[in-house]
Amino acid sequence: MMKKAGVAILGLGVVGGGTYRILTEHREFYRRTQNVDISVESVLVRNKQRALDLGVPEENIAGSIAEVIANPNVDIVVECIGGVEAAKDYVMAALHEGKSVVTSNKELICKYSHELERTARRNCCGLYFEASCVGGVPIVRTLLDGVQGNRISEMMGIINGTTNYILSKMTEENEEYAAALAEAQRLGYAEADPTNDVEGVDAAYKLAILSSLAFHTKVPYAKVYREGISSVERTDIVYGKQLGYTLKLLAIGKNTERGVEARVHPAFIRNAHPLASVRDAYNAVYLRGDAMDDIMLYGRGAGALPTGSAVVSDIIYAATHSDIRYSTFRNTAGADRETKFISDFASAYYLRLSTEDQTGALAKVTGILARYGVSVMELIQKRPEGGAPDGPVPVVFVTHGTTENSIRGAVNKINASGIAQVKALIRVEA
Ligand code: HSE
């Protein structure tokens, strides 16, 4: 017998609108291929005209969240309104009523999944959030279903399209940060206030969610180290190119014998690394498992239809699975006491210094690096065109693998020495 599922969509913005379109256009296809009839029974919108323009019948436009929740034809509530205050209240109301929830809201899941999941468990309903991370790339389902036979030791991703677009422009068209950001805003990739994207907040929410799933332990947002791209300078991208590296905003999660680490920051990767070819607003996630070895998922991390695709896959899953699965880890507000988090990351580093062109200056700098156990792997010293013969010279070092504490100790010492100033410090990851 064909299953039936009634859906309510809260919010018909980019993601809600895309979801509505996919569900209505593919309804027959899902009946035939999934043996499920999914109907949109209700929508909740601020602007009624938007719903009418999308073709929602007037009788399906709800006047309040209470009306949506009380509708007996609604089995699954899809939250696409964004923000956390109202979204949390609406999702809680749906779960209390025993209705499963599908959400695209990364901030909500990152901050409150422990409360939402507890309520879902009590009321025997599901909480699905594929669309909260990396848009049309099915990374959540992959972690929950596709790779669960593995111990995942590492995740490395480009999980923010806005910053990837900006860095691609700076790299390929030699643009300054401000010009690349303005272009991203003009194209609608970056918001008028771009802080959440460019400072790595959006990527850190996603990394917290994904690394919790990958490593089977709660990784709260507060445990994610974060640096954005707003102070990246074009000159470092150019030096990186000379050395064979591409600069990306990486989200990195590791689970090693030392403990768990989660960090978002700009990083150089070798041009030959698969992530280096992820350009423009595209996203990708690279996973390493003990059995499968390395895999990479690639696609669009945002947009009406890609993110709508993720929402719809959750709706179909919720409508066709009676066994509800919850987190594989203790989903509490904070980190699990038994999990050790590492902040003294191991990495190689790119350093750009400005130094006075004096006899022995370089020897003093390398002497300080050596004292901190930091070994130099590559070096560029080239007077800029038009630079005064006795003026300051930029010197670029790439180190062998070291630790965060060692490099920071060496950088502080170099800056205090009066011989040189460190102008840029960028991790080199792969
Ligand atoms: N603003 C995000 C990005 C998309 O640029 O990737 C939604 O998470």
Boltz pocket constraint, residues with backbone or C-beta under 6 A from the ligand:
constraints:
  - pocket:
      binder: B
      contacts: [[A, 132], [A, 134], [A, 159], [A, 160], [A, 161], [A, 162], [A, 163], [A, 189], [A, 197], [A, 202], [A, 281], [A, 301], [A, 302]]
      max_distance: 6.0
